[in-house]
Amino acid sequence: MTEEDQMLARKTRVVALVIAISMVLWMILQMIAPLVGLGGRYAFLFDLAALAALIWAFVNIFQIWRARRSAEG
């Protein structure tokens, strides 16, 4: 593996972790919020944070895809 391949693999792992952690946290917060008595405003805030994490992940996935495609030829 070249150094560029290792960098892309590392970036891919980070993206996967961000997706997994953000979804798990979002699900946990959606379950806990009503139990604690948080209003709908906070649920919407949690939704926006999860959406921001997924948009960040999508942008990075697109960058990884383009980098691998240009490396192939």
C-alpha positions as CSV (number, residue, x, y, z in Angstrom):
1,M,0.0,0.0,0.0
2,T,1.2,3.5,-0.8
3,E,1.0,6.3,1.6
4,E,-1.9,7.8,-0.2
5,D,-3.8,4.5,0.1
6,Q,-3.2,4.4,3.8
7,M,-4.4,8.0,4.1
8,L,-7.6,7.2,2.2
9,A,-8.1,4.1,4.4
10,R,-7.7,6.1,7.5
11,K,-10.1,8.8,6.2
12,T,-12.6,6.0,5.4
13,R,-12.4,4.6,8.9
14,V,-13.0,8.1,10.4
15,V,-16.1,8.5,8.2
16,A,-17.4,5.1,9.2
17,L,-16.9,6.0,12.9
18,V,-18.6,9.3,12.5
19,I,-21.6,7.7,10.9
20,A,-21.9,4.9,13.5
21,I,-21.4,7.2,16.5
22,S,-23.7,9.9,15.3
23,M,-26.5,7.4,14.7
24,V,-26.1,5.6,18.0
25,L,-26.0,8.9,19.9
26,W,-29.0,10.2,17.9
27,M,-31.0,7.0,18.8
28,I,-30.0,7.2,22.5
29,L,-30.9,10.9,22.7
30,Q,-34.2,10.3,21.0
31,M,-35.1,7.7,23.7
32,I,-33.7,9.7,26.7
33,A,-35.2,13.1,25.8
34,P,-38.8,12.3,26.6
35,L,-37.8,10.5,29.8
36,V,-35.9,13.5,31.1
37,G,-38.6,15.9,29.9
38,L,-36.8,17.8,27.2
39,G,-39.0,19.6,24.7
40,G,-39.3,19.2,21.0
41,R,-36.8,22.0,20.5
42,Y,-34.1,19.8,21.8
43,A,-35.2,16.8,19.7
44,F,-35.0,19.0,16.7
45,L,-31.5,20.1,17.7
46,F,-30.4,16.5,18.0
47,D,-31.8,15.9,14.5
48,L,-29.9,18.8,13.1
49,A,-26.7,17.6,14.7
50,A,-27.1,14.1,13.3
51,L,-27.9,15.6,9.9
52,A,-24.8,17.8,10.0
53,A,-22.7,14.7,10.8
54,L,-24.2,12.8,7.9
55,I,-23.7,15.7,5.5
56,W,-20.0,15.9,6.6
57,A,-19.7,12.1,6.1
58,F,-21.3,12.4,2.6
59,V,-18.9,15.1,1.5
60,N,-15.9,13.1,2.7
61,I,-17.2,9.9,1.0
62,F,-17.4,11.8,-2.2
63,Q,-13.8,13.1,-1.8
64,I,-12.6,9.6,-1.1
65,W,-14.4,8.3,-4.2
66,R,-12.9,11.0,-6.4
67,A,-9.4,10.4,-5.0
68,R,-9.6,6.6,-5.6
69,R,-11.0,7.2,-9.0
70,S,-8.2,9.5,-10.0
71,A,-5.6,7.1,-8.6
72,E,-6.9,4.3,-10.8
73,G,-6.3,6.2,-13.9
